[in-house]
Amino acid sequence: MNPQTTEGASDAFLSGAYDRIRRATPALSVAAAMVTTARFGWHSGLGLILGASVAYINFVWLHRGSELMIDRMIAPADSRAAKPGMARAFILRYLFVLASVYVILKSFPGIVLVFSIGLFMPILAAMCEGVFEAIAGSRKHKSLE
């Protein structure tokens, strides 16, 4: 098999990681919320969903902000005008997360633990993506031998 074809297929596979994580996060969040609701009640399930929602929005905004920053870094030097909007977007993202956490935890102090667990749902999805890539990569490696 042509090494460049293999490298191109590998790059295409790995470039889909963000989309797979973005799809896995809500699925894992809903599954975890269903288990949490069945075990600890609807308040806990709601807390987990709220935490997962804040984390998901933060994850998507972080990815978009990173794309904008990379695009700006690789743009020609003459088109790199100062863009305070990008810095403002990063600051607003952190303010959104802090405000959400503050309001939810002040309003519903009983859901601190499950809300915190919900905040880790994108990380869990990324870990699942890593396992998926390792398994898929080892299968692809075996088929090339």
N, C-alpha and C positions, 0 to 999 in steps of 0.2 A: 504494500500500500504506500502511496506517495506521502512522505512526511509533511509536506505543506498542506495536503488535504486533511490529514489527521490534526495538524495544528489549527487549521481553520475551523474544523468541527469542534475541537476542544474549546476554542475561544467563543464560538457561538453558544455552546452549552453553558460555559461559565458566565457569559454575559446575561444569561437569563436568571441568574441567582436573585437579583433584586425583585423581579416579578414573582418568583416562586416564594420568596420570603413575604412579600406583600400579600399574596394569596393565603399563605399558611397562617399568618398572624390572626386574622379573623376566625379562621377555622379552629385553631387551637384555643382561642379566647372563648368562643361559643361552647366548645366541648368542656373546657375547664369551668365555665360558668354554670353549665348544666349539672356537672358533678358537684360543684360547690353549693348550688341551690338545693339539690336533692339532699345533701348531707347537712348543711348548716342554715338553710333558709334563704328566702328571696333577697333579704338585705345583703347577705354575703355575695350572692350571685351578681346583684346589681353593682356592688362595690368592685368586684373583679372586672366586670364589663366597663365600668367607668375608668378604672386604671388602665385597662387594655386600650380603650379608646384614646385616652390622652397619649399613651405611648405610641400608638399607631400613627396618630396625627403628627407627633414629634418625629417619628421615623421618616415619614413621607416628606415632611418639610426639610429635615436634615439632608435627605438624598437630593432634593431639588436645590437646596442651597449649595451643596457640594458640587453639583453639576454646573451651577452658575459660576462658582469660583474657579473651577477647572477651565470652563470655557473662557473666562476672563484671562486666566494665566496663559493659555495657549493662543490667544488672539494676538494679532500683530501689535507692536508697541504703539503705533500711532492711533489705534482705536481703543486704547486702555484709558479712557477718561475716568476721572474719579466717580465712583458710584456709591454714594452714601446709602442708597436703598438696600444694597446687599448687606451692609453691616447692620442696618436697621432691622432687616428681616431676621438675622441671627439673634439680635437682642430681643426682638418681639417673640421669637420662638421660645426662648428661655423664660420670658415673662409670662407667656401663655401657660407653660408647664407649671411654673411656680404659683401662678394665680389659681390654676385648676386644682393643684394639690392643696393649697391653702383653703380654698372654699369647700372642697369636698371633705377634708379632714376636720375643719371647724364645724361643718354642718352635720357630719355623720362620724363622730369619733369612734364608733364601734366597728367601723369597716377598715381601719388602718391596715391591718395585715392583708386582707384580701385585695384592697386597693393597691398595696405595694406589690403583691404577687402579680396583679394585672399589669403593672408597669413593666414587668419582665417578659411579657408575651412576645414582643419582637425579638428579644434575645433568645428565647426558646425556639422561635421559628428559625433564627439564624443557625442555631446549633443543629436543628433538624436538617437544615440545608447543608451544613457541613458533613453530616453523616451521609446524606443522600449523595453528595458529590463524591465522597470517598468510596461508597459502594459502587456508584455508576462508573467512576474512574477505574476501579480495580476490575470491574467486568470488561470495560473497554480495553484495558491493558491486557487482560487474558485473551481477548478475542484477536488481538494483534499478534500474539505469539504463535 
